[in-house]
Amino acid sequence: MGGRLNFYPKWHIPVRYVLLDDDADRYTTFFSDHYYSDIYKNGDEFEDWNSNGDDVFAEWGNDQMDLHPDVCVGRLPCRNFLEARVVVQKIIDYENNAHGQEWFNNLVLVGGDTFIQSPGYEGEETCDYAAEFMDDFEKIKLYTSTGNLTGPEDVSNAINNGCGFLFTRGKGGQDRLRTNLPEGEEIIVFLNKYVKNYKNKDMYPVCILGECIHAKLDVALLNFFKFLNGEPNYFQQDCIYECIAWKLVKKNNGGAIAVLTNTNICYGTSGDINGNGIPDDAESFGGKLAVDILRLYGEEEIRILGQIHCQTVEDYVSDFPVSINKYHCKSVLEWILIGDPSLKIGGYD
C-alpha cells in the first residue's frame, strides 16, 4: 500500500518532498515520486537529489539533479486493506477482460475555454491535437463550444458507456476539474462527489488529466488544524479526505484503471506563436506531457503503462532545459502515475 495511514499524516510508503518556489504564491514544497525513478546519475552513481550534502533534498538552485528516469514507477496510494483489495481486483479483471472489447476503442476528450482572457478554446485545441495520434479510436468530444459539455452529467454518461482513454485539458483542483463555457461561466466537470455516479464496471479507462494538483495525495482531513494554525503550504482545499485522481482509481466497480496527472500546480499556454499549426499548450509543460501519453500509445505503439509514463519524462528531460528553468523542472517532478506501471493497456489476448 502506498498511501497515507487512513486519516493520519504518516505514509505506508513515504513521498519525497522537493523545494521549488515557482512564484505561484503557494506550495513552495510539493512531493514527487520521480525521486524513485531517477536513481542514477552519470550512468552508475547513486542519485540522492542532495548534491550539496545539506540534507535539504531537491532544493531548486542548490541541488543539481539528473532527472532522467531509470526505472518505471507508479503509485497505488491505498490507505488500507479494503482499498488495496478493490484496486488489485480491478487490475486483474482489466488485464483479463479488456482485450478486444468494443468499448476500449472509445477516446473521450474533455475541454473548453481554459483561459477566457485569451482568444480560442485552448482545452479543446489541445484535445484535438492529442486525438490525432489515435487513428483507430472513436473520438467522443465533450466540448463547451459545441454544447456537448454543459456539466458533470455529460462526463458521467461518456464514462458509463465505456472508454479506453479519457483525456482532459482544463483547470484543476484537488477534488475537481473545471473549464469555462463560451460565455465565460465556469463549470465543474469532475468532482469527488460525482464519482459515485460512474457505473462503468469492467470498462475502466486510462485517464490523462492534464490539469493542476489532481494527484495531491497529501490532502487529509486533519490538515484542517494546520490550515487554521496558518502553517505554510496548507490551504483549505487540502483539508479533504482524498484527491480526485485516487478517488477515480479506488472506485469499486467503476472509475478509472489508472490516472496520469500532476501532484501540484502546473502550467498552460494559449495560441500558436510559432505558427506551426500545433497549439502551444500541447508543446510544453503539462500539456505536452499529457499529449505524449497518446502519442506514445498511438504512434510508437507502447502498450505498458509505466513505460509510456517513463518515456514522457525522458523525452521532456531530453528536449527542455529542466536543469536551468524551474518551470520545466517542476513539470517533470510533479508528473505522476497513479496506477500499476506493469499494466498492459487494453489487456492481454
VOBA-1610 file (N, C-alpha, C; in pm, whole numbers, padded with zeros to 5 digits, always signed):
BEGIN
Met+00085-00119+00000Met+00000+00000+00000Met+00088+00125+00000Gly+00050+00223-00081Gly+00136+00339-00098Gly+00076+00470-00055Gly-00035+00468+00019Gly-00099+00592+00060Gly-00072+00627+00205Arg-00152+00719+00255Arg-00141+00758+00395Arg-00209+00655+00484Leu-00177+00661+00612Leu-00237+00572+00710Leu-00375+00625+00747Asn-00474+00591+00661Asn-00611+00636+00680Asn-00617+00788+00697Phe-00658+00838+00811Phe-00674+00983+00830Phe-00543+01051+00870Tyr-00438+00976+00890Tyr-00319+01029+00956Tyr-00214+01076+00855Pro-00123+01165+00897Pro-00026+01222+00803Pro+00090+01129+00768Lys+00104+01015+00835Lys+00212+00923+00803Lys+00178+00843+00678Trp+00283+00789+00614Trp+00267+00717+00488Trp+00303+00570+00502His+00233+00484+00429His+00276+00345+00416His+00409+00340+00340Ile+00414+00413+00228Ile+00538+00429+00151Ile+00563+00579+00141Pro+00675+00628+00193Pro+00697+00774+00202Pro+00702+00840+00064Val+00676+00969+00063Val+00695+01051-00056Val+00815+01142-00032Arg+00878+01182-00138Arg+00990+01276-00130Arg+00940+01416-00163Tyr+00955+01506-00069Tyr+00919+01645-00094Tyr+01038+01719-00154Val+01006+01805-00250Val+01107+01888-00313Val+01080+02034-00278Leu+01183+02115-00285Leu+01174+02256-00251Leu+01194+02338-00378Leu+01082+02388-00431Leu+01087+02467-00554Leu+00975+02569-00550Asp+01011+02694-00542Asp+00915+02804-00537Asp+00899+02858-00679Asp+00781+02837-00737Asp+00758+02881-00875Asp+00684+03015-00881Asp+00685+03090-00770Asp+00626+03223-00764Asp+00474+03221-00780Ala+00411+03109-00748Ala+00266+03098-00758Ala+00196+03139-00628Asp+00272+03183-00529Asp+00220+03228-00400Asp+00158+03115-00319Arg+00194+02992-00348Arg+00152+02879-00266Arg+00236+02758-00302Tyr+00246+02667-00208Tyr+00313+02539-00230Tyr+00460+02556-00275Thr+00541+02609-00187Thr+00684+02617-00217Thr+00750+02480-00203Thr+00681+02385-00143Thr+00724+02246-00145Thr+00610+02161-00199Phe+00645+02050-00261Phe+00546+01955-00310Phe+00615+01821-00324Phe+00537+01714-00334Phe+00600+01583-00338Phe+00617+01534-00481Ser+00717+01449-00499Ser+00750+01397-00632Ser+00791+01251-00622Asp+00716+01164-00689Asp+00754+01023-00696Asp+00863+00999-00799His+00900+01103-00873His+01011+01088-00967His+01142+01056-00894Tyr+01147+01086-00767Tyr+01263+01051-00684Tyr+01291+00902-00690Tyr+01187+00821-00698Tyr+01204+00676-00701Tyr+01240+00625-00841Ser+01224+00708-00940Ser+01255+00670-01077Ser+01396+00713-01119Asp+01437+00830-01073Asp+01569+00886-01105Asp+01669+00839-00998Ile+01723+00719-01017Ile+01808+00661-00911Ile+01957+00665-00944Tyr+01993+00700-01067Tyr+02134+00707-01104Tyr+02167+00841-01168Lys+02291+00881-01153Lys+02345+00994-01227Lys+02482+00953-01282Asn+02521+01013-01389Asn+02649+00980-01454Asn+02661+00831-01486Gly+02546+00770-01514Gly+02547+00632-01558Gly+02533+00530-01447Asp+02616+00540-01340Asp+02613+00436-01238Asp+02626+00489-01095Glu+02630+00619-01077Glu+02642+00677-00944Glu+02503+00705-00887Phe+02481+00670-00760Phe+02350+00688-00699Phe+02311+00835-00696Glu+02187+00863-00735Glu+02134+00999-00736Glu+02046+01019-00612Asp+02089+01106-00521Asp+02012+01128-00398Asp+01940+01262-00395Trp+01949+01342-00503Trp+01885+01474-00510Trp+01933+01565-00398Asn+02055+01546-00353Asn+02112+01625-00243Asn+02259+01651-00275Ser+02284+01712-00389Ser+02420+01726-00439Ser+02508+01812-00349Asn+02449+01906-00273Asn+02532+01990-00185Asn+02544+01934-00044Gly+02482+01820-00018Gly+02501+01749+00107Gly+02442+01814+00231Asp+02344+01904+00214Asp+02289+01973+00331Asp+02162+01908+00385Asp+02125+01792+00329Asp+02007+01716+00370Asp+01876+01788+00344Val+01880+01893+00261Val+01758+01953+00208Val+01748+01905+00065Phe+01657+01815+00038Phe+01656+01743-00089Phe+01584+01823-00198Ala+01637+01808-00320Ala+01574+01867-00438Ala+01546+02015-00418Glu+01647+02088-00374Glu+01633+02231-00346Glu+01673+02308-00470Trp+01573+02371-00534Trp+01599+02441-00660Trp+01705+02550-00640Gly+01802+02552-00729Gly+01910+02649-00723Gly+02031+02603-00644Asn+02014+02498-00563Asn+02126+02449-00481Asn+02162+02304-00509Asp+02065+02225-00551Asp+02091+02084-00583Asp+02083+02062-00732Gln+02180+01993-00786Gln+02180+01951-00926Gln+02125+01810-00934Met+02023+01790-01019Met+01959+01660-01029Met+01966+01609-01172Asp+01985+01480-01186Asp+01995+01418-01318Asp+01861+01423-01391Leu+01755+01378-01325Leu+01616+01383-01369Leu+01581+01283-01481His+01678+01217-01541His+01646+01114-01639His+01593+00992-01565Pro+01476+00940-01602Pro+01421+00824-01531Pro+01500+00697-01561Asp+01523+00618-01460Asp+01597+00492-01474Asp+01507+00370-01460Val+01398+00382-01387Val+01302+00274-01373Val+01162+00332-01385Cys+01067+00247-01421Cys+00927+00287-01431Cys+00863+00280-01293Val+00794+00385-01256Val+00736+00393-01121Val+00590+00438-01131Gly+00506+00372-01055Gly+00368+00415-01035Gly+00334+00397-00888Arg+00230+00462-00844Arg+00190+00451-00703Arg+00042+00414-00696Leu+00012+00316-00613Leu-00124+00284-00574Leu-00140+00329-00429Pro-00190+00449-00406Pro-00188+00507-00270Pro-00298+00454-00180Cys-00307+00322-00170Cys-00406+00259-00082Cys-00376+00293+00063Arg-00480+00323+00138Arg-00463+00358+00278Arg-00496+00241+00371Asn-00560+00140+00317Asn-00599+00028+00400Asn-00622-00095+00313Phe-00649-00207+00378Phe-00665-00334+00307Phe-00783-00331+00210Leu-00892-00268+00249Leu-01011-00266+00165Leu-00983-00197+00032Glu-00913-00083+00037Glu-00879-00013-00087Glu-00786-00098-00172Ala-00690-00161-00110Ala-00596-00245-00184Ala-00668-00360-00254Arg-00762-00421-00187Arg-00834-00534-00246Arg-00915-00490-00368Val-00979-00374-00359Val-01058-00323-00471Val-00969-00296-00592Val-00858-00226-00570Val-00772-00185-00681Val-00705-00306-00746Val-00657-00399-00666Val-00592-00518-00722Val-00691-00599-00805Gln-00813-00612-00757Gln-00913-00688-00833Gln-00947-00618-00965Lys-00954-00484-00963Lys-00979-00410-01086Lys-00869-00436-01188Ile-00744-00435-01144Ile-00631-00457-01235Ile-00637-00598-01294Ile-00665-00697-01212Ile-00675-00835-01260Ile-00787-00848-01363Asp-00903-00795-01330Asp-01017-00804-01421Asp-00989-00732-01553Tyr-00927-00617-01544Tyr-00897-00538-01663Tyr-00802-00613-01756Glu-00693-00662-01702Glu-00595-00729-01788Glu-00649-00860-01846Asn-00744-00922-01778Asn-00802-01047-01827Asn-00915-01027-01927Asn-00983-00913-01919Asn-01109-00899-01993Asn-01116-00782-02091Ala-01025-00686-02085Ala-01040-00566-02168Ala-01007-00590-02315His-00921-00687-02344His-00873-00706-02481His-00988-00739-02577Gly-00990-00666-02689Gly-01087-00692-02794Gly-01226-00639-02769Gln-01247-00569-02659Gln-01379-00517-02627Gln-01406-00388-02704Glu-01527-00375-02753Glu-01562-00260-02836Glu-01549-00129-02759Trp-01583-00130-02631Trp-01579-00007-02553Trp-01439+00052-02544Phe-01336-00036-02550Phe-01200+00013-02534Phe-01161+00110-02646Asn-01222+00100-02761Asn-01185+00185-02875Asn-01249+00322-02872Asn-01308+00359-02760Asn-01362+00494-02742Asn-01258+00581-02672Leu-01237+00700-02726Leu-01150+00801-02665Leu-01236+00921-02630Val-01253+00947-02503Val-01332+01062-02457Val-01238+01180-02436Leu-01273+01293-02496Leu-01194+01415-02488Leu-01278+01523-02421Val-01224+01586-02319Val-01299+01684-02240Val-01223+01816-02240Gly-01285+01921-02293Gly-01217+02050-02297Gly-01314+02166-02313Gly-01260+02285-02294Gly-01340+02406-02309Gly-01250+02525-02325Asp-01294+02638-02276Asp-01218+02763-02284Asp-01138+02778-02154Thr-01015+02731-02155Thr-00935+02731-02032Thr-00902+02872-01987Phe-00859+02956-02081Phe-00817+03092-02047Phe-00913+03189-02114Ile-01012+03238-02039Ile-01115+03321-02100Ile-01061+03456-02145Gln-00945+03497-02094Gln-00887+03624-02133Gln-00814+03615-02267Ser-00798+03494-02320Ser-00728+03473-02447Ser-00827+03421-02551Pro-00804+03452-02678Pro-00895+03401-02782Pro-00880+03251-02799Gly-00988+03188-02845Gly-00983+03046-02873Gly-01026+02961-02755Tyr-01025+02829-02779Tyr-01063+02730-02679Tyr-00944+02637-02659Glu-00856+02680-02567Glu-00727+02613-02552Glu-00742+02464-02517Gly-00833+02435-02425Gly-00851+02296-02386Gly-00894+02209-02501Glu-00987+02257-02581Glu-01035+02180-02696Glu-00926+02165-02802Glu-00849+02269-02822Glu-00742+02263-02922Glu-00637+02158-02885Thr-00602+02153-02757Thr-00505+02052-02713Thr-00565+01912-02725Cys-00692+01898-02691Cys-00759+01768-02707Cys-00759+01725-02854Asp-00791+01816-02943Asp-00794+01782-03085Asp-00658+01735-03134Tyr-00554+01804-03092Tyr-00419+01766-03135Tyr-00383+01628-03080Ala-00412+01604-02953Ala-00382+01474-02894Ala-00456+01362-02965Ala-00580+01389-03006Ala-00661+01286-03071Ala-00605+01243-03206Glu-00524+01328-03268Glu-00468+01294-03399Glu-00379+01170-03395Phe-00329+01135-03278Phe-00242+01019-03267Phe-00319+00887-03249Met-00450+00896-03238Met-00531+00779-03205Met-00624+00744-03322Asp-00565+00700-03431Asp-00640+00677-03555Asp-00749+00572-03541Asp-00726+00470-03464Asp-00819+00357-03457Asp-00926+00374-03350Phe-00937+00493-03293Phe-01032+00516-03185Phe-01147+00605-03229Glu-01264+00579-03173Glu-01378+00665-03191Glu-01365+00783-03096Lys-01361+00904-03152Lys-01341+01023-03070Lys-01474+01077-03021Ile-01490+01083-02891Ile-01610+01137-02830Ile-01571+01270-02767Lys-01605+01380-02833Lys-01559+01512-02794Lys-01664+01582-02710Leu-01633+01600-02583Leu-01717+01675-02492Leu-01658+01815-02478Tyr-01707+01906-02560Tyr-01652+02042-02568Tyr-01761+02143-02534Thr-01721+02249-02465Thr-01818+02353-02431Thr-01859+02432-02555Ser-01770+02448-02652Ser-01801+02529-02769Ser-01909+02468-02855Thr-01925+02336-02850Thr-02026+02266-02930Thr-02153+02237-02852Gly-02151+02264-02723Gly-02267+02234-02639Gly-02273+02091-02591Asn-02169+02012-02621Asn-02166+01873-02576Asn-02117+01859-02433Leu-02065+01968-02376Leu-02020+01968-02237Leu-02086+02085-02166Thr-02183+02053-02085Thr-02252+02157-02008Thr-02244+02134-01858Gly-02197+02014-01819Gly-02186+01983-01678Gly-02135+01842-01656Pro-02126+01800-01531Pro-02065+01670-01498Pro-02143+01549-01549Glu-02273+01566-01574Glu-02351+01452-01620Glu-02308+01408-01760Asp-02257+01499-01841Asp-02208+01462-01974Asp-02088+01370-01964Val-01998+01398-01871Val-01881+01313-01849Val-01924+01179-01790Ser-02017+01181-01697Ser-02066+01057-01637Ser-02122+00964-01743Asn-02201+01018-01835Asn-02261+00936-01940Asn-02155+00874-02029Ala-02053+00952-02064Ala-01947+00901-02151Ala-01867+00792-02081Ile-01837+00811-01955Ile-01762+00710-01880Ile-01844+00582-01867Asn-01972+00597-01840Asn-02057+00480-01819Asn-02079+00400-01947Asn-02061+00463-02062Asn-02070+00392-02190Asn-01941+00316-02222Gly-01836+00343-02146Gly-01709+00273-02164Gly-01613+00347-02255Cys-01487+00354-02215Cys-01384+00415-02299Cys-01247+00362-02256Gly-01158+00349-02355Gly-01023+00303-02324Gly-00937+00413-02265Phe-00959+00536-02312Phe-00884+00652-02263Phe-00981+00767-02240Leu-00951+00847-02139Leu-01020+00972-02116Leu-00913+01080-02100Phe-00920+01182-02185Phe-00818+01288-02190Phe-00884+01422-02162Thr-00827+01498-02067Thr-00885+01627-02033Thr-00777+01735-02034Arg-00822+01856-02063Arg-00733+01971-02052Arg-00818+02091-02014Gly-00804+02133-01889Gly-00881+02245-01839Gly-00813+02309-01721Lys-00889+02331-01615Lys-00836+02389-01492Lys-00856+02290-01379Gly-00756+02278-01293Gly-00754+02169-01197Gly-00806+02205-01059Gly-00779+02113-00969Gly-00816+02125-00829Gly-00793+01993-00761Gln-00779+01997-00629Gln-00757+01874-00554Gln-00870+01774-00574Asp-00992+01821-00578Asp-01107+01731-00587Asp-01194+01757-00708Arg-01142+01832-00807Arg-01228+01874-00918Arg-01150+01908-01043Leu-01226+01913-01153Leu-01176+01964-01281Leu-01276+02066-01331Arg-01226+02178-01382Arg-01312+02288-01421Arg-01278+02334-01562Thr-01374+02400-01627Thr-01347+02471-01751Thr-01453+02579-01765Asn-01450+02650-01878Asn-01542+02762-01897Asn-01630+02741-02019Leu-01757+02782-02005Leu-01849+02785-02117Leu-01815+02902-02210Pro-01869+02903-02332Pro-01836+03011-02427Pro-01862+03151-02372Glu-01966+03166-02289Glu-01995+03299-02234Glu-01911+03333-02113Gly-01819+03242-02074Gly-01726+03270-01967Gly-01760+03208-01833Glu-01879+03151-01819Glu-01918+03090-01692Glu-01835+02964-01667Glu-01783+02952-01544Glu-01706+02833-01509Glu-01799+02721-01467Ile-01769+02601-01515Ile-01845+02483-01474Ile-01749+02379-01417Ile-01801+02294-01329Ile-01725+02183-01273Ile-01755+02059-01356Val-01651+01994-01403Val-01665+01878-01489Val-01653+01748-01409Phe-01551+01741-01325Phe-01533+01632-01230Phe-01544+01690-01090Leu-01593+01609-00998Leu-01592+01645-00857Leu-01599+01515-00779Asn-01530+01511-00667Asn-01526+01386-00590Asn-01665+01326-00568Lys-01761+01409-00535Lys-01894+01356-00500Lys-01967+01298-00620Tyr-01921+01330-00743Tyr-01985+01275-00862Tyr-01931+01138-00900Val-01819+01098-00842Val-01757+00971-00881Val-01849+00853-00851Lys-01935+00869-00753Lys-02030+00761-00721Lys-02124+00732-00837Asn-02137+00826-00932Asn-02225+00807-01046Asn-02161+00726-01158Tyr-02033+00693-01146Tyr-01965+00620-01252Tyr-01993+00471-01232Lys-02071+00414-01324Lys-02115+00274-01316Lys-02054+00192-01430Asn-01929+00215-01458Asn-01862+00152-01572Asn-01784+00028-01531Lys-01848-00062-01461Lys-01782-00186-01417Lys-01722-00260-01536Asp-01595-00299-01522Asp-01520-00374-01624Asp-01498-00294-01753Met-01516-00162-01748Met-01487-00075-01864Met-01408+00046-01814Tyr-01292+00018-01759Tyr-01217+00121-01689Tyr-01119+00192-01783Pro-01126+00325-01793Pro-01033+00397-01880Pro-00900+00430-01811Val-00798+00447-01893Val-00677+00516-01850Val-00707+00665-01863Cys-00704+00738-01753Cys-00739+00880-01751Cys-00612+00964-01756Ile-00607+01057-01849Ile-00497+01152-01861Ile-00554+01288-01827Leu-00532+01331-01705Leu-00587+01456-01656Leu-00477+01561-01659Gly-00482+01648-01758Gly-00370+01738-01783Gly-00371+01866-01703Glu-00438+01866-01589Glu-00452+01989-01512Glu-00370+01985-01383Cys-00386+02090-01304Cys-00312+02104-01179Cys-00366+02015-01068Ile-00278+01964-00988Ile-00299+01924-00848Ile-00404+01815-00826His-00442+01742-00931His-00539+01634-00916His-00485+01520-00830Ala-00354+01503-00826Ala-00293+01392-00751Ala-00221+01443-00627Lys-00282+01537-00557Lys-00223+01585-00432Lys-00257+01485-00321Leu-00177+01380-00315Leu-00207+01268-00227Leu-00189+01301-00079Asp-00131+01417-00049Asp-00113+01453+00091Asp-00228+01538+00145Val-00340+01545+00072Val-00459+01605+00134Val-00505+01514+00247Ala-00566+01572+00349Ala-00615+01494+00463Ala-00708+01583+00544Leu-00807+01522+00607Leu-00899+01599+00690Leu-00826+01668+00805Leu-00724+01602+00857Leu-00650+01660+00970Leu-00563+01778+00929Asn-00548+01801+00797Asn-00478+01922+00753Asn-00551+02048+00797Phe-00678+02033+00834Phe-00756+02149+00877Phe-00691+02221+00994Phe-00631+02146+01084Phe-00569+02209+01200Phe-00443+02286+01160Lys-00368+02233+01062Lys-00251+02306+01013Lys-00293+02430+00936Phe-00404+02420+00864Phe-00457+02536+00793Phe-00499+02645+00893Leu-00568+02605+00999Leu-00611+02702+01100Leu-00493+02769+01169Asn-00384+02694+01185Asn-00266+02748+01251Asn-00181+02834+01157Gly-00223+02845+01033Gly-00152+02929+00938Gly-00020+02873+00891Glu-00004+02740+00899Glu+00122+02681+00853Glu+00135+02696+00702Pro+00254+02727+00653Pro+00273+02744+00508Pro+00247+02614+00433Asn+00204+02628+00309Asn+00176+02515+00221Asn+00052+02435+00261Tyr-00033+02492+00347Tyr-00160+02428+00380Tyr-00273+02526+00352Phe-00368+02481+00271Phe-00480+02565+00232Phe-00610+02489+00255Gln-00720+02559+00255Gln-00848+02497+00286Gln-00878+02382+00190Gln-00836+02396+00064Gln-00862+02291-00034Gln-00787+02162-00003Asp-00687+02169+00084Asp-00610+02050+00121Asp-00674+01973+00236Cys-00786+02022+00288Cys-00848+01962+00405Cys-00964+01871+00363Ile-00935+01776+00276Ile-01035+01681+00228Ile-00980+01540+00247Tyr-01066+01441+00232Tyr-01026+01303+00260Tyr-00935+01247+00153Glu-00960+01281+00025Glu-00879+01224-00083Glu-00888+01313-00206Cys-00788+01300-00293Cys-00785+01377-00417Cys-00862+01302-00526Ile-00897+01374-00632Ile-00980+01318-00738Ile-00910+01204-00812Ala-00777+01211-00829Ala-00706+01105-00901Ala-00721+00971-00830Trp-00701+00970-00699Trp-00715+00846-00624Trp-00860+00804-00611Lys-00950+00900-00599Lys-01092+00870-00592Lys-01136+00790-00715Leu-01086+00827-00831Leu-01122+00759-00955Leu-01067+00616-00960Val-00943+00599-00918Val-00879+00468-00929Val-00933+00371-00825Lys-00962+00417-00707Lys-01005+00327-00599Lys-01155+00299-00601Lys-01228+00362-00694Lys-01373+00342-00703Lys-01404+00197-00735Asn-01487+00135-00654Asn-01526-00004-00675Asn-01631-00014-00785Asn-01606-00104-00882Asn-01699-00127-00993Asn-01722-00003-01079Gly-01622+00080-01088Gly-01633+00198-01172Gly-01507+00282-01163Gly-01511+00401-01226Gly-01396+00489-01221Gly-01291+00453-01323Ala-01164+00469-01285Ala-01051+00454-01376Ala-00965+00336-01337Ile-00889+00284-01432Ile-00788+00183-01402Ile-00656+00248-01366Ala-00634+00371-01410Ala-00512+00447-01378Ala-00535+00593-01414Val-00459+00680-01349Val-00464+00823-01378Val-00322+00875-01391Leu-00297+00949-01497Leu-00170+01020-01514Leu-00202+01168-01504Thr-00136+01236-01411Thr-00171+01375-01384Thr-00060+01440-01302Asn-00092+01551-01233Asn+00007+01631-01163Asn-00021+01636-01013Thr+00087+01638-00935Thr+00074+01645-00790Thr+00062+01789-00740Asn+00088+01885-00826Asn+00087+02025-00782Asn+00048+02115-00897Ile+00065+02244-00880Ile+00024+02342-00980Ile+00111+02327-01105Cys+00045+02313-01221Cys+00118+02301-01348Cys+00084+02421-01436Tyr+00131+02419-01558Tyr+00125+02539-01642Tyr+00058+02509-01776Gly+00002+02612-01834Gly-00058+02603-01966Gly-00036+02731-02043Thr-00052+02724-02173Thr-00035+02841-02259Thr-00149+02845-02360Ser-00151+02949-02440Ser-00255+02962-02541Ser-00192+03008-02672Gly-00267+02993-02780Gly-00223+03040-02910Gly-00129+02945-02980Asp-00069+02997-03088Asp+00027+02923-03169Asp+00131+03024-03218Ile+00216+03066-03125Ile+00309+03175-03154Ile+00404+03142-03269Asn+00451+03018-03275Asn+00547+02982-03380Asn+00480+02946-03512Gly+00347+02944-03516Gly+00276+02922-03641Gly+00295+02786-03704Asn+00323+02684-03623Asn+00347+02551-03680Asn+00221+02466-03686Gly+00107+02524-03650Gly-00018+02450-03655Gly-00045+02363-03534Ile+00046+02364-03437Ile+00029+02287-03315Ile+00001+02384-03201Pro-00103+02363-03123Pro-00129+02455-03011Pro-00008+02462-02917Asp+00030+02582-02880Asp+00143+02597-02788Asp+00119+02521-02659Asp-00006+02509-02617Asp-00039+02437-02495Asp+00000+02290-02502Ala+00010+02236-02622Ala+00045+02095-02640Ala+00194+02074-02661Glu+00271+02182-02657Glu+00414+02170-02689Glu+00506+02193-02571Ser+00451+02221-02454Ser+00537+02238-02337Ser+00455+02218-02210Phe+00528+02205-02100Phe+00468+02193-01966Phe+00369+02075-01959Gly+00268+02090-01875Gly+00176+01979-01852Gly+00100+01935-01975Gly+00074+02028-02066Gly+00004+01991-02188Gly+00081+01893-02273Lys+00211+01916-02287Lys+00292+01824-02367Lys+00302+01687-02302Leu+00325+01684-02172Leu+00335+01555-02103Leu+00206+01475-02120Ala+00092+01542-02112Ala-00035+01473-02130Ala-00052+01423-02273Val-00026+01509-02369Val-00040+01471-02510Val+00051+01354-02545Asp+00171+01354-02488Asp+00267+01250-02522Asp+00222+01111-02480Ile+00133+01100-02382Ile+00079+00969-02347Ile+00009+00908-02467Leu-00077+00985-02533Leu-00148+00934-02650Leu-00055+00919-02770Arg+00043+01006-02782Arg+00138+00992-02894Arg+00217+00862-02881Leu+00264+00833-02762Leu+00344+00712-02743Leu+00260+00586-02758Tyr+00133+00594-02723Tyr+00046+00479-02742Tyr+00009+00463-02891Gly-00037+00572-02952Gly-00088+00562-03088Gly+00017+00559-03196Glu+00124+00635-03178Glu+00227+00647-03282Glu+00341+00549-03263Glu+00388+00533-03139Glu+00501+00445-03113Glu+00458+00307-03060Glu+00329+00291-03040Glu+00269+00161-03006Glu+00327+00099-02878Ile+00357+00183-02780Ile+00397+00133-02649Ile+00269+00094-02574Arg+00270-00022-02513Arg+00148-00073-02452Arg+00157-00092-02300Ile+00275-00083-02242Ile+00289-00097-02097Ile+00282+00043-02035Leu+00192+00059-01941Leu+00160+00191-01887Leu+00282+00261-01828Gly+00359+00191-01746Gly+00476+00253-01684Gly+00580+00295-01785Gln+00594+00220-01893Gln+00690+00256-01997Gln+00649+00385-02067Ile+00519+00401-02089Ile+00471+00525-02151Ile+00496+00644-02059His+00460+00630-01932His+00483+00739-01838His+00631+00774-01829Cys+00714+00673-01819Cys+00858+00694-01808Cys+00913+00764-01933Gln+00864+00725-02050Gln+00914+00783-02174Gln+00872+00928-02190Thr+00754+00965-02140Thr+00715+01106-02147Thr+00814+01192-02069Val+00858+01141-01955Val+00954+01215-01873Val+01089+01219-01942Glu+01135+01108-01994Glu+01265+01103-02062Glu+01267+01199-02180Asp+01163+01200-02259Asp+01158+01290-02374Asp+01159+01436-02330Tyr+01087+01467-02223Tyr+01081+01605-02176Tyr+01217+01650-02123Val+01280+01565-02043Val+01411+01599-01987Val+01514+01618-02098Ser+01502+01541-02204Ser+01596+01549-02316Ser+01574+01673-02401Asp+01449+01722-02407Asp+01415+01830-02500Asp+01405+01968-02437Phe+01396+01975-02304Phe+01374+02103-02239Phe+01482+02129-02134Pro+01510+02257-02103Pro+01618+02292-02009Pro+01576+02275-01863Val+01554+02152-01822Val+01500+02126-01688Val+01598+02162-01577Ser+01727+02169-01608Ser+01825+02199-01503Ser+01841+02349-01478Ile+01793+02432-01569Ile+01811+02576-01553Ile+01679+02654-01555Asn+01568+02586-01582Asn+01437+02651-01587Asn+01346+02580-01487Lys+01307+02651-01382Lys+01234+02584-01274Lys+01093+02543-01315Tyr+01036+02607-01416Tyr+00903+02570-01460Tyr+00905+02438-01537His+01007+02421-01620His+01023+02292-01688His+01061+02183-01588Cys+01145+02217-01492Cys+01184+02120-01390Cys+01062+02074-01310Lys+00979+02168-01269Lys+00861+02132-01191Lys+00765+02046-01272Ser+00754+02074-01401Ser+00664+01996-01484Ser+00698+01848-01480Val+00827+01817-01477Val+00871+01678-01470Val+00850+01621-01330Leu+00885+01699-01229Leu+00881+01649-01092Leu+00739+01617-01045Glu+00640+01690-01095Glu+00504+01671-01046Glu+00421+01574-01129Trp+00475+01526-01239Trp+00401+01436-01329Trp+00405+01294-01272Ile+00289+01237-01242Ile+00283+01114-01165Ile+00188+01013-01230Leu+00217+00887-01208Leu+00129+00778-01248Leu+00063+00720-01124Ile-00068+00732-01116Ile-00146+00665-01013Ile-00200+00537-01075Gly-00131+00429-01053Gly-00169+00303-01114Gly-00053+00206-01113Asp-00076+00090-01173Asp+00023-00017-01180Asp+00111+00005-01303Pro+00242+00032-01285Pro+00327+00059-01401Pro+00344-00061-01494Ser+00315-00181-01445Ser+00327-00300-01530Ser+00199-00330-01608Leu+00098-00247-01593Leu-00031-00272-01657Leu-00019-00277-01808Lys-00079-00379-01869Lys-00089-00386-02015Lys-00213-00311-02059Ile-00195-00198-02124Ile-00308-00118-02167Ile-00390-00197-02269Gly-00517-00207-02243Gly-00604-00285-02330Gly-00609-00433-02296Gly-00536-00474-02196Gly-00540-00613-02151Gly-00462-00708-02240Tyr-00461-00835-02201Tyr-00389-00939-02273Tyr-00485-01023-02356Asp-00437-01065-02475Asp-00521-01151-02559Asp-00504-01298-02521
//
